Amino acid sequence: MSVPACLLVIFGASGDLTARKLVPALFDLHREGLLPAPFAVLGISRTPMTDEAFRDRLRTAAAEFGSSPFDPAAWDAFAPRLFYHPADVSAPGAFGPLSTRAADLCEKAGIPGNVLFYAAVAPKFYAPLVAAIGSAGLAEPSEAMPGYRRIIIEKPFGENLESARSLAREVTAVFREPQVYRIDHYLGKETVQNMLVFRFANGIFEPIWNRNYIEHVQITVAESIGVEGRGDYYEGTGAVRDMVQNHLLQLLAMVAMEPPVSLDADDIRDEKRKVLHAIEPIPPELLGRACVRGQYTAGMSGDKPVPGYRDEKKVAPDSRTETFAAFRFTIGNWRWGGVPFFLRTGKRMGRAISEIAIRFRPAPTLLFSDTPCGQMESNWLVINVSPDEGIYLRFVAKAPGPDVCVRPVEFSFNYRETFGARVPSPYSRLLLDAMHGDATLFPRMDSVEAAWSLLEPFLSRWKSDPGADLFSYEAGTDGPREAEMLFEGTRGGWRSI
Ligand SMILES: NC(=O)c1ccc[n+]([C@@H]2O[C@H](COP(=O)([O-])OP(=O)(O)OC[C@H]3O[C@@H](n4cnc5c(N)ncnc54)[C@H](OP(=O)(O)O)[C@@H]3O)[C@@H](O)[C@H]2O)c1
């Protein structure tokens, strides 16, 4: 399906996200011949730069962060599609010249309208940016630039329920909900998209995908990096707002949702909202038993010593911001009643890995428990979201020999080995979807709200008692030992990272 011509206007064009993710993803799309023709990018930020300087800067970024070896000839064909306009989006009057430049570019590039905005600026700018786009008349098609208007908004969408609702009001005063694409790059990962196919296109999994067969579910998003010089951003955010509210709860929704009636964006998003809404709220007296937070102390990252969080740049020496969070939730519906869902995420953990691990109930009789060797293990179905995208099913088998020795073995599927191709960047997929007008993989406001509502009691608790549920863990480990407490009353514990 060809993509209609489009002007992509990136606010925050001199920033990290543009260099590290957006431009490498666009360059990949260019090389695969997937970008619309005609197409242009107009980058906007305050730093004074010419188009040429902007292209040079992004060439270096594409070479460093691209997903495959840099191809200079392909870059030379792509770079003329990049343009830059220095502007301060909070300055009154900035949008007049900007809209003239956009219209001019469309005319020169032969783009008959269609504008996709990308808010790659700090969250405090989202609302004023949207308001300024509205006041400049850029949110509506005009004679000079007809076609669609859409906006991609980066995470985080709000910092609690109230601010998310207030931001939503400000955004929808200018754009209608179907024009708003809240990006959650986890949903653009192949393995996450494959979840729908895996669950609903195979007859064998859905009958066992429920409380009768599944004992518990663990969702882990572990990072080995620290705050990478972004301490000021992270201090006001922390792991719960940065990762749990969006990525982890969206992954949970993909695992636990009911089959949608169609693959239509809204049918899928209806089911996701329903399941998030069905997560049982935690009563105030049990909040401390449903969540453990952590903060890393000095330790090792691989074989390199690394400082503790409080010694990172732009971090307060007495900071109470969590760099790790683990939760235990249950979903109060017929499919999942009583099945715990354990979620955990952290920085400076032993390894960078994202996985969804499903532990099945044991066989009814332990016929083999008295055999001379081997240990009975649970069956696990593990979806590796990254870095080794794939799925494996762990079960036990008899090892060859005269004795009945039971050993864990695996059926596995690996994306790279099976399909040969490199796994595309989630940003490529999501940018392309937004250009197509397909919002399936972008969280709708109702699920964003459901996620904030669920976390709100925890956030209020930590606001009044910043040290509550907060423990320390050494960098390079699996997080605070106290996180095991969440498994009280449940067989098993956290999988090792
Ligand atoms: N970096 C990532 O990997 C990542 C991942 C997920 C989400 N995000 C989200 O993406 C957004 C951008 O993150 P980032 O890491 O790219 O931040 P960043 O490196 O600090 O970039 C911020 C950008 O905003 C521009 N800017 C700041 N004030 C401006 C103003 N008044 N007018 C116009 N431009 C202005 C800055 O450029 P000038 O200083 O030149 O104006 C810069 O280009 C944030 O909301 C973040 O939460 C980032």
The ligand as a Gaussian input file, in Angstrom:
#p B3LYP/6-31G(d) Opt

LIG

0 1
 N       15.736000      10.458000      23.746000
 C       15.036000       9.345000      23.725000
 O       15.542000       8.253000      23.440000
 C       13.564000       9.390000      24.066000
 C       12.867000       8.180000      24.145000
 C       11.489000       8.206000      24.401000
 C       10.850000       9.417000      24.565000
 N       11.542000      10.593000      24.496000
 C       10.781000      11.843000      24.644000
 O       11.026000      12.662000      23.504000
 C       11.034000      14.034000      23.862000
 C       12.365000      14.636000      23.420000
 O       13.403000      13.949000      24.106000
 P       14.944000      14.171000      23.773000
 O       15.677000      13.136000      24.506000
 O       15.157000      14.320000      22.308000
 O       15.197000      15.576000      24.483000
 P       16.373000      16.610000      24.193000
 O       17.564000      15.936000      23.660000
 O       16.483000      17.447000      25.422000
 O       15.763000      17.487000      23.011000
 C       14.786000      18.478000      23.225000
 C       14.611000      19.251000      21.940000
 O       13.683000      20.301000      22.175000
 C       14.228000      21.490000      21.613000
 N       13.669000      22.637000      22.320000
 C       13.772000      22.915000      23.641000
 N       13.139000      24.076000      23.911000
 C       12.635000      24.513000      22.725000
 C       11.883000      25.633000      22.350000
 N       11.502000      26.573000      23.237000
 N       11.532000      25.783000      21.050000
 C       11.903000      24.862000      20.132000
 N       12.608000      23.756000      20.433000
 C       12.970000      23.599000      21.713000
 C       15.720000      21.345000      21.814000
 O       16.465000      22.086000      20.910000
 P       17.098000      23.554000      21.132000
 O       17.790000      23.551000      22.428000
 O       17.993000      23.675000      19.922000
 O       15.939000      24.466000      21.066000
 C       15.874000      19.884000      21.427000
 O       15.899000      19.768000      20.017000
 C       10.820000      14.082000      25.377000
 O        9.467000      14.290000      25.629000
 C       11.204000      12.692000      25.836000
 O       10.482000      12.318000      26.986000
 C       12.885000      10.605000      24.247000

